[in-house]
């Protein structure tokens, strides 16, 4: 059972003022999450890995969910406290809240307002769109820049990083499904395509994942940097929301069906 206090916090998080609009999903309709993130992060000085992950000097870039960076489960739910910067407008805060609530509908992840919690996510308008990989000690930032990052797919993407998930195109078995065209990658961005020893949780490679970058990601010449081996003309990385596989991975990693 989730304590009564947490039910109250959950209810307070789901409360969105009547008539509020979700401005974040209406703009930049033609851009996918990877393009939005790449554009927002193009000139920031922060040393990001894989385009939008902040490196933790106490851990390497390998998956950490087997070594303590999963969020803890309490009964049937995984409780993730959050705090949202007051610098956002009401509509901007609602965009973030609505995106968080998509996890409530399909997984056992439950976001609650941070009160006394030691570990929590802090959403603020930073220099771009980025997150840490998995749960970090104490409060951890997720940067969602105003006028650049406040879209459902981008928010889900960064939150999935915070839950412990890497990009789809760097997963351990990616070479069976895609080819990386290094000759077309921007100089200095090659590390965004380095393969990671991921735990794929028995789910198939997913071109429709909200974590998959587009075939032209970080291209220096408008030619593809990633192509599908099964069909070189396949368009991918255009997800506007989490795929069924994205949801299945969260549920499997956190034992949502147990």
Secondary structure, 3 states (H helix, E strand, C coil): CCCHHHHHHHHHHHCCCCCCCCHHHCCCCCCCHHHHHHHHCCCCCCCEECCCEECCCCCCCCCCHHHCCCCCEECCEEEEEEEECCCCCHHHHHHHHHHHHHHHHHCCEEEEECCCCCCEEEEECCCCEEEECCCCCCEEEEEECCCCCCCHHHHHHHHHHHHCCCCHHHCCCHHHCEEECHHHECCCCHHHHCCCCCCCCCCCCCCCCCCCCCCCCCECCCCCCEEECCCCCCCCCCCCCCCHHHHHHHHHHCCCCC
